[in-house]
Amino acid sequence: MITFQGIAVSPGVAIGKAVVFNVEGGRVPPSYCESTAVPAELERLDDAIRLATVGIQESSQGVSQKIGVEYGAIFEGHLLMLHDDSLKKRLREAVEKRRFSAEYAVYDTLGEYAAKFQNLNDPYLAERASDVRDLQNRLLRILTNERMQVRFSEPVIVFARNFTPSETAAMDTHFIQAFATESGGPASHTAIVAEALHIPAVVGVGQFLHHLASGDIVIVDGDAGTIIIHPDENTLERYERLQSRQQSYAVDLASLKDLKAVTKDGTEIELLGNIEFPSEAEDCWNINADGIGLYRTEFLYLGGEHPDEQEQYEAYRGVLEKMNGRPVTIRTVDLGADKLLEKPDTEGDEFSSYYIEEEKNPCLGLRSIRLSLKRVELFRRQLRAILRAAYYGRAKIMFPLISTVAEWRQARMIVEDVKEDLAERGVHFAPDVPIGMMVEVPSSVLMIDRFVREVDFFSIGTNDLTQYTLAVDRTNKDVYYLYNSCDPVILKLIHMTVLAADGAGKPVSLCGQMSGNPIFTPLLLGLGLRHLSMAPALLPEVKKVCREVDIEQCRLIAQKALEMEKASEVRNYLRAEYFHLFPEMDGEGVL
């Protein structure tokens, strides 16, 4: 039995036969052509681009039908890349001037592009190397007359170094029990698709495929982020029991759908959903969430072009109308300058001329609210769309990564300016939309006594708060063990924020991964939180925990946890308390 640790990105446990993929393909040896054959090679290249265009469009349609139009939009960037003039020029020059064959021109040129993306010091851009590899593989398959075979006739667990969007789109997910990859992070396409399909997934495991062969029995634990190859009899039996309990537990949780999250002593807890795509509002409604606590708007900006005001307005309005009067907190774009395409901006040359060539440390650079305040017209465009859409529902606006009072005031002032502009133009909009901020950096907690005087509401983002407080890159598997939201210092920062917000009568929620883990629920309630926002699929279990505890019991748990010095102590204590509440879980496979 061999066990590997990776990054858990989609919960659940799967046991089954392995299927191993080499999705990046083999090395293409150097091959050249005579000068007389150049026109024929260029024609082959053009034909491959034409056929690849058709294939990308078909992939987009297939994914859209499976899990929604927004997921299919992943392929829009592939089309833009494929028809980029500079890329086409590089490919043609490789044939015309270097006498490369069409295959080797594609392999060499796109391989160079992918390597540059992979070496960037940014988790998101490193993931985009997968898009370039995907395009490279697609063109090579066409040029070598190979076809992608990703069909299964029995349940399997799929393993690979990484999955490109096309590989994922071509899979018959009916038989796929789980995904696991050597590379990738929380922003990888594997993670996005697995979470959308509610399939267990673990990424960023490191080199493990050489220990595995297709047909081997494997366990993927999407809760703990572990992969177990050739499990022994005791381990297999233990996970089979856990899997059986999880299945029966899921049926039990479904019965809570129409009930409120009310503690035994009558305290009502608001449970909200986190969404990334407009179609996920349906999940929130179906699960009977109290609203949407975090609507991430970044995906609108990753399709290849900056979304215009009308496109954003329609997306936001659709979510608000779907939630039918329940609150929707829309977070303004949380991207870095390196992730926004620098296309000419029709609304002013002043903004289109701005460009960041490279940032040495993007997590500490021009991102989130800082980028919005630098690219003011893009910010104003998004705010106009939100305020207009808010006319049709209960919207809130939330700014990410606020670190100083000056940033908050500048962003708030722009909102007021946009309101005046809309009023002067006679456009319908909601004038009294609450404006809040994410609490994601230690500086915002240390200045919370000032923020509570001006901010309408707060949302604690424990993912970034943990990363910035403990100085840990949560996408780096070599230091991921240090990334721990139950570290006592994180608990103290949460407690400080809640106390200050409550004292000023301002609502505060928590929307990081902690909020969706039932182990943490009693602790968070004990710290004073009454609003929790999480992935919709995680809401029923958190609701069950809320209904099984009373606030005084939770306060005692929080008080004891705050007195501890190590994350491991807190983790073990919370596990013990959880199993005391739910002994049927036997302490297996949780946290």
N, C-alpha and C positions, 0 to 999 in steps of 0.2 A: 504493500500500500504506500502510495506517495501522495503527499498533500502540498498544494501550492496556494499561496496567498496573493490575491489581487485586489482590485477595487470593486466593491459591490455597487452596481448601477441600476439593477432592477430586482426586486425582492422575490422570494420563493425558493423552493427546493425542487430539483429535477434529478431523477435517476434513470439512466438509460445507456444505450449504445452510442459510442462516439463515431462521428464522421469528421475526418480531418481534411481541411482545405488548404491549398497553397494559392491564395487568391492573388498574390502578387506576380505569379508566373515565373518562369525560369529566365535565365539570362539569354539575351539575344546576341550571338557572336557577331563581330564586325563583318559586314558584307558590303561589297561595292558594285558599281555598275560601270560599263563602258560609256563614253560620251554619247555614243549613238543610241544608247538605251535610256538616256535621261528623260526624253519626252514620255516614253512609256511608263517610267517609274513615277513621274509627276502625275500622269493620268491615274495610275493605281492609287496614289496618295489622295487625289481629289475624289475618286470613287469611294475610298474608305471614309473620308470625311462626310460625304453625302450619306452613306449607309449608317455611319455612327450617329448622324443627326436624327435619322428615322428611329434608330434603336433607343436613343436617349428619350425621345418623345414618347415612345411606347413604354419605357420604364416609368416615366413620370405619370402616364395615365394609369398604369398598373398599380403603382403605389397609392395614387389618389383614390382609386376604387377600393383598395384594401383598408387604408387607415386615414384617408382624408386628403383633401386638395393641398393643405398646407405642407404635408410631408412630401407630396409629389413635387413641390416647389424646390426641393433640394437639388433637382436636376437642372433648374434654370441656369445656375452658375456653370454647369458643365457645357451647356449650349453656348453661353457667352465665351467661355474659354476656348471651345472648339473653333469658334468663328472669330477669335481675336486676330486682328490683322498682323500684330507683331509675332504671334505664335506661328501663323501660317507662313509668314516671311522666313522665320527661322527654319521651319521644316523644308521649305522649298530650297533655301540656300544650302541646306545639308545635302540635298540631292544634286543641285546644279553645280555648286562650287566644290563640295567635298566628295562628290560621287558616291554618296551613301545610297544603299538600297532604300526603298520606302520603309521597310520594316526597321532597319537600323536607324534611319533618320528619326522615326517615331520613338524608338527605344532610347536613343541617346539624348534627344532634345527634351522630351518630357521627363526622362530620368533626372536630368540636370535641374529642371524646374522643381520636381518633387524633393530633391535633396536640399535645395535652398529653403523650401518651406519647412522641411523637417528640422533644419538646424536653427530656425528662428526661436528666440527665447520667449515663446508665447504658446501656451497649451492649445488655444483655439487654432492658430495658424499652423501649428505642427499637425493638427488633425486634418487640415485642408490638403496636406500632402496626399492623403488618401483619395481625395477627389482627382488629383493629377494622375495618380497611379491608376485610378479607375478608368480615366480617359485613355491613358496609355494602353492598358490591357484591352479595352474595347477595340481600339484601332488595330492592335496587333492580332486580335482574334479574327478580325475581318480580313486583314492582309494575309494571314496564314490559313484562312478557311476553317478556323476552329470555332466551336460553338460552346456556349456556357451551359453546363449541365448541373442544375441545382434542384433536382426533383427527387423526392423520397417516396418510398412505398410503405414505410413503417416509422414509428416514432424514433427520433434520434436527437442527440445533443451535438451541436455543430461547433467545431473548434477551428481557429485559423490564426495566423499571425495578426491579421486585421481584416475587416470586411469593408469593401467599398460599397457605395450606395447601389451600384448596379448589381452586385452580388446579392445584396440584401433584397433588392426589388425582385430578383429572379427566383428567389426561394419560395417553395411551397410551404408556407408557415403552418399549415394544418398539422404537419407531422413534426415540427420543431418544438422540442421541450425546453431548450435553453441555448444560450450563446455563451462562448468564452473566447477571449482573444489574448494574445501575448502583449500587444500594444494597445493604445487607445486610452481615453480618459472619459470623465463624465460628459464631455461635449461631443464624443464620437458618434458617428451615425449608428453604430451598433447599440449604443446606450439609448439614443433617441427612439429608435424603432422598437427595441426590446421593451422599453417602458410603455410605449404606446400600445403594444400588443399584450402587455402584462405577462411577458415571458422572462423567467429568471435570467440574469446576465452578470458576468464578471469580466472586467477588462483590465488591461495593464498588469497581467500576471508575470510578464517576463518570459524568458525562453523555457518552454516546457513541452512543446510539441514533439520533440525528439523522444520523449518518454511515452508517447501515445501512438496508438495505431487504430485505424478505423475498425469498429467492432468491439473495442475494449469497453468494459462496464465502467462508467464514470458517474460521480456525483457532483453536481454544481449547486453550491449553496449561495444563492443570491442575497441572502440576509447577512451572512458573515463574510462574503467575498472569497470563499475558498473553493478549490477544485480538488477532488479526491480521486485519484486514478487507481484502479484495481483495489477497491475497498475490501477490507477483510470482512468476515462474516458478521462480527459484532457491530462494526460501523454500518454495514449495509442494513442490518436489522434496525439499528437505532434510527437511521434516516428514513427507512420505510415507515416506522412508527410515527416519526415527525411529519412525514408527508401525509399520512392518513389523518393525523390530528389536524393538520392545516386545512385539509379538504373539508372535514366535518366542521371545523371552526368557522370556515368561510360560510357554510350554510347557516350556522348559528348567527353570524354577524349580519347576514342578509335580513334577518328578522327584525333588526334594529332600525331599518331604513326610515320608518315613519315616526320614530321616537326621538325626542330631544336629548342632547348631551347634558343631563342634569345629574349632579352628584347626589349621594344619599341624603345629604342635609339640605337639598333644594337649591344649590347654586347652579345657575345655568351657564354653560360654557359654549361659546360661539365657535363652531368648527367650519373652516373655510377651505376652499380649494386653491391650489397653485396651478396655473395653466401657462402654456407657452404658445399654443395655437388656438385660434377661435373655436375650432371644432370641439375642443376639450371642455367648453362650457356645457356641452350636452352631458358629459360625464358628471360634472358638478351637479347639474340639475337632477340627473337620474339617481345619484347617490344621496340626494336631498341635503346637499351642503347648504349652510346658512348664507353663502355668498362666495365670492372669489376674493381671497386676501392678497393674491399676487398674480397679476396678469403681466407676464414678461413680454415685452414688445420687440425684442431683438430680432426675431425670425423675419420680421417684415423687412429688415435691412440687409439680409444675407442672401437674397435671391439674385443679386447682380446689379441692381439699380436701387438708388434711394427711393423709397416709396413716396408718392406724392400725397398731398393732403387728403384728397378724396379717397384714395386707397386705404389710408389709415382710418379715416372717418368711418368707412363702411365696415372695416374689421371691428373697430371698437363698438360701433352701434349694434352690430350683430350680436356681440357678446352681451351687451347691456339688455337688449330685448330678449335674448334667450333666458337671462336670469330673472326677467319679469318682476323687477322691483327689488330684488335682493342686491346688496351692495357689491360693487366691483371695483377693486383697487388696481388702477392702471399705473404701472411703474414706467417712468420715462426711460428711454433707451439706455441700456447698461452695456455699452461696448467701448472698446478702445479705438483710438484713431487708426490703428493698424488694421482694424476689421471693417472700417467704413471705406467703401470704394470712393476714390477721389474723382468722381465724374464732374464734368462742367455743370455748374449750378445755374439754372436759368433765372434764378431770383437775385443774382448779384455776383459779379466777378470777384468781389471782395472775399467771398467765402470759397469760391471754387479754386482760388489760388493757394489756399492753405493746404499744406501737404507734410506728412511726417514720413521721413525716409525709413527710419528704424529707431526703435526704442530698446535700450539695453535691458530694461526691467519694466515691461508693460504693466505688471500688476501695481507698480508704484508710479506709473506715468500718467499720460493724458487719456483718461477713460471715464466712463459713467458721467456724472454731473459735470466734471471738469471739461469733458469733451463738448457737452451740450452748451456750456457757457462760452466755449471757444467758437463753436460752430452755431452761433446764435440763430441764424435763419432756419437751420434744420430743427433746432429746438422749438422755435416759434411755430414752425409748420406742424410739429407733433402736438404742441399744446392747443393749437387751433382745432385740430382734428378731435382731440379728446374733449374739449369744451363743447364743441358742436354735438358730438355724440352723446354727451352727458345730458343733453336736452331730453333724451329718450330713456333715461334710467338713472339709477343711483350710483354715480361714478365718484371715485376719489382719485386724486393725483398724488403720486408718491415719487420723490426724488431719490436716486440711489447714491451711495457712497458720499454722503454729506460729511465733511470732516471739520468744517469751521462755520461759525455763525455768519461770517461774511458770505460764504458760498450760499447758504440757505437764503439770506436776504436778497442776494442778487437773483437767484432763481425765482424766488417769490415775486420780486419786482417785475420780472419778465412776464410772469403769468398775468399780473394785473395790467400790464401794458397790452398784452394780447386781448384781454377782455375788453379794454377800451376800444381797440381796433375793431373787434367784432361788433360791438355795440354801434360804433359809428357807421359801419357798413350795413347795419340792419339785419345781421345774420342771427338766426335763432341759436342760442347757446344757454348753458346753465351758469348763472353768475355766482352761485354760492357753493361751488364744488369744494369739499374739504381738501386741504393741501397738507400732506405729511412727508415724512422722511424715513429712510432706512437707517437703522443704527448698526453699522458694520465695521466701524473702526474705533479704537480706544478713545481717540480724541473726542468723538461725539458723546461718549458716555461721560467723560470727565467734564464736559461742558453742558451736560444734560439740564442742569439747573437754569441755564440761559435759554436753551432750546424750548423748554416747556412753556415759556412765556409767549412764544410766537407760533409754534408748530401745532397743527390741529390734531394730529395723531402720529404714532410711531409704529414701526415694524422692525423687530430685531432680526437681522439676517445672520444667524449663527454660523453659516458656512464661511462667509468672509470675516466675520468677527473673530472666529477661531484662527483663521489663516493669518490675519494681520496681527493679532495679539500674540500668538505663539511663534510667529515668523516661520510658518511651514507652508510649502507649496502642496496643496491637497491633491494635485494631479501627479506628483512625483512619488512613485512607489518606493523609492529608497528612503524617503523621510515621512512617508504617509503614517507610519506608526506613531509619530509625534503629533499628528493632527487628531485631536480628541476634544470634542465639544463638551465632554463632561469633566474637563479639567477644572479644578476649583476656581481658577482665576476667571474662567468664562462664566461660571455660575455667579460669581460676585458681580461681574459686569451686568449680567442680566438682571440681577436683584436690584442693583443701583438704578438701572433704567426704569424698572417697574415701580419702585418706590417713588422716584421723582415724578413720573407720569401720573401715578395715582394721586399723589399729593396735589397736583395741579388740575386734577379732573380730566386728564387727557387719556384717551384709549391707547393701549399698547398691545400689539400682537407679536407673535413669533412665527417666522415663516421659513426657517432653515430646516435642515434634515432632522434636527432634534424633535421638531413638532410632530412628525409623522411616525416616530418610533415609540411604541406604547410603553417601553421601559422607562422613558423619560416623563411620561404624562403626569404621574403623581408629583414628581419633583417640580415640574413647571407650574402646576396648579398651586403647589406649596410656595413657590416663589412669587405668587400673586398674579400670574397670567390667567386671563379669562377669555382670550381670543387666540386660537391656534390655526395656522394655515399650512396645508400640506398637499401632496399629490392626492387626487381624488380617491385612488384605490386604497390609500392608507387610512382614510377617514373612519370607516366602520370600526376598526379595531381600537382606535383612539377613543371613539365614542363609547365602546364597551367598557374601557378602563374608567372613563369619567363616571359612568353610571354605577361603578362598583366601589367607589371611594367617597370619603367625606373630606371636607377642606381641612379640618383640624388634623386628621391623619396625614394629609399631604404636607401641612406646615411642619409637622414633626420630622417627616422625611427630608424636607428641604433644609431644615435647621441642622440636622445631623450631617447632611452632605456638605453644607457650607463650612463645617468645622474640620473637614478632612483636608489632607495636604496633597494627595496624589490622585490623578485621574483613575488609576487602577482601583484604588479604594472606593471611589465613588461608583465606578462601573459595577464592581462586585456587590456593593451594597444595594444598588438599584435592581440588580438581577435578583438578589435574594428577596427583596420586597415584592418584586413582580411575581415570582414563583409562589410566594406566600399568598398573593391575591388569586393567582391562577395555577394551582398545583397540578392541574391536568396537563400543563405544558412540560412538566418534568425537568425543566431547566435545560432542555436540549434545543440547540439550533436557534437560540434567541440572542441578539446583540453579540 
